Amino acid sequence: MPAFISAKSLYWQAVTNELIGLSYKDIRDTPSAVNYLQKAIEQYSQLKSVASGGGVNEIMRGIASKN
């Protein structure tokens, strides 16, 4: 996690993990993408952020269908 993301801000940690996961997806590093996107899903779940977590789940399904 980048140093500028506060350890106390779970939302921004989730957003950061989602963006890192999407970056790995773009360069076709599927294992790393899945790792970061799974972290984001868990963090959004802790925040009870259904919409954000649902969006990341859709991305994960897209990755899974390509493998």
C-alpha positions in Angstrom: 0.0 0.0 0.0 1.4 3.4 -0.9 2.6 5.4 2.1 0.3 8.3 1.3 -2.8 6.2 1.9 -3.7 6.4 5.6 -3.9 3.2 7.5 -7.0 4.6 9.1 -8.9 5.1 5.9 -10.3 1.8 4.8 -12.2 3.3 2.0 -9.1 4.8 0.3 -7.3 1.6 0.9 -10.1 -0.3 -1.0 -10.0 2.3 -3.8 -6.2 2.0 -4.1 -6.3 -1.8 -4.2 -9.0 -1.7 -6.8 -7.0 0.6 -9.0 -3.8 -1.4 -8.6 -5.8 -4.5 -9.5 -7.2 -2.9 -12.6 -3.7 -1.8 -13.6 -2.4 -5.4 -13.3 -5.5 -6.6 -15.3 -4.6 -4.1 -18.1 -1.1 -5.6 -18.3 -2.5 -9.1 -18.2 -0.9 -10.0 -14.9 -4.0 -12.0 -13.8 -2.7 -13.4 -10.5 -1.7 -10.0 -9.2 -4.9 -8.4 -10.5 -7.0 -11.0 -8.7 -5.0 -10.6 -5.5 -5.5 -6.8 -5.3 -9.1 -7.0 -6.5 -9.9 -9.6 -3.8 -8.4 -7.3 -1.1 -10.6 -4.4 -2.4 -13.7 -6.7 -2.3 -13.0 -7.6 1.3 -12.4 -4.0 2.3 -15.6 -2.8 0.5 -17.4 -5.5 2.3 -16.1 -4.3 5.7 -17.4 -0.9 4.8 -20.7 -2.3 3.7 -20.2 -0.6 0.4 -22.4 -2.8 -1.8 -22.1 -0.8 -5.0 -18.3 -0.6 -5.0 -17.9 -4.2 -4.0 -20.4 -5.3 -6.7 -18.5 -3.5 -9.3 -15.2 -5.2 -8.4 -17.0 -8.5 -8.4 -18.1 -7.9 -12.0 -14.5 -7.3 -12.9 -13.4 -10.5 -11.2 -16.1 -12.4 -13.1 -14.7 -11.0 -16.3 -11.2 -12.1 -15.5 -12.4 -15.5 -14.5 -14.3 -16.0 -17.8 -11.1 -15.2 -19.8 -9.1 -18.0 -18.1 
